[in-house]
Amino acid sequence: MDEKARFLIPYAVGTHEFHVLDGELNGEVNLLNKTCTCGVFQLIGIPCVHALSGSLKRGVSFYSLCSDYYKIETWRSSYTESIYPNGNEEEWIVPHDIMTMNVRIPRQKNLDCPKKKQGRPKKKCHPSNGEKVVVQCKCSTCGGLGNNRATCKVQV
């Protein structure tokens, strides 16, 4: 994404705000609030290409724009406390509404039917590199292989 961000055109609207042109989906970026109109920045907590382009313009490290969830300190702090096993499943206390909940199998596409290929179907196989294809001609008079009507020796 860093390589793609280098080719975008960021226009500074304010100190931390940019209008970034990318040719398809332009982005309004606010580096202070960590937002972009494309929605990727807010959704995953990692700067999108629009935000990266703005951070390059201002000289801001894009690692500082990442969510705290991706930082090593957050990861380490989640494992500082002891994690106890759940024990035997028979001893679990499960609420009645959870026990009676009906969970269905997710709907799937029909995987039995292969998808049709687009375009005109190919009639002949193309040979691989170095492979020689030998085609025998068939006679329309006698039906034999290796000769044709002009070279046929069968009397009609």
N, C-alpha and C positions, 0 to 999 in steps of 0.2 A: 504494500500500500504506500510505502514511503516513496518508491520509484514513481508510482502513478501521481502522487501528490506534488512532485516536483514539476510536473507539466501543467498543473492547473493554474488558473489565474485568480489570486485572491485580491479583492479590493477592500481596503480598510474602511469601515463605516464608523468605528469608534476605536477606543484604545484596545478593547478585547473583542470587538465584533468585526466580522468579515462577511462579505458577499463573495462567494467562490463560484467561478464559472468552470464547468467541466464539460459542456457541450450537450449533456443529456439531462441530468437532474441537478440544477444549481442548488447550492446550499447556503443558508444563512447560519453562520457559526457564532456562538458566544463562548469564548474560551474560559471566562470567569465562571459561568454557570454550567459549563461542560454540556452544551446543547447544540444540536444541528437540526435543520428542518428535514433532513433525510431520515432522521430517527435512529440511525445506527449507533450514534454516539451515546444516546440515552439508553438504548436497548441492551447493549452488551458491555458498556462501561469502558470501552476502548475507543480512542479517537478514530473517527472515520476519515476518509481521504480529504474531505473538505476541512476538517479540524486540523489534520496534519499539514495541509497547505497553509492555513492561517498560522500555525505554530512555527513553521519554517520562515514565514514572513517576519514574525516578531522575534525569532530566535529563542522561542520557548521550547524546553525539552518536552517531547511528547510523552515521555515516561511519567512526568509529573501530572499529565492530564488523565492518566489511567485511574480507574476506580480503585479504592483502597482494598477491595476484594482480591486484587491481583498482586498485592504487595507481600513481600516475604514476612513482614512483621505480623500481618493479619493471619497468614497461614500458620505461623508459629504459635500465635496466641490461641488459636482454635484447638491446639493440642496440649496446652499447658495443664489443663485440668485432667483428672483421671476419667477414663471412659470404662464404664462397667458393662459386662455382658448382660444380655436380657434374661438369661436363665432358660428353663424348660418352657416350651410353648404351652404345655398343659397348665402351667401356673400363671399365665398371663391373665390380666383382668381386662377384658375387651367389652366396651359398651354394647348394649343390645342393638342399637340402631346400626352399628358397624357390622355386627354379626349377621344381621338380616339383610344387609345391603346386597343388591343384585348387580354384579359387575359383568357386563357383556364383553364378548370378544370384539375388538375393533373391526370396522368394515374394511375390507381389502378389495383391491382391484381383482378382476378375474385373471389369475395367473396361468390358468390352463390354456387359454387362447393366445397364441403368439401374435404379436403386433404385426400388421401388414407393413411391408416395406413400401416406401413411396417410390414412384417412378415406374418406368417400363421394366418388366421382369427380364432378366438376362437369359438369353437362349443358349449361349455357349460358355464354357468355362475358359478362362484365360490361363495359358500355361505359365508356370513359374519361370524364373530366370534360369536359362540353360536347359530347360525341358523342351524336348522336341515332340510335336504332336503329329501323329501319322493318321491321315484320313484316307480310308479306303472308299473308292467310288463303287456304286452299286449299279448294275446293269438294269435298264428298264425293260429289256426284252426277256432275258432269262432269269433275272433276279439274283444273279450271282455277284459275289464281291470280287474286286480286283480288275474288273473290266467295265466298259460302258457300251452303249448301244452301237457306237461307231466301230469298236474293236471286237464286238461279239462274234464268236465263231459258231454259234448255234444257228442252224438253218431254220428259217421260218417259212 
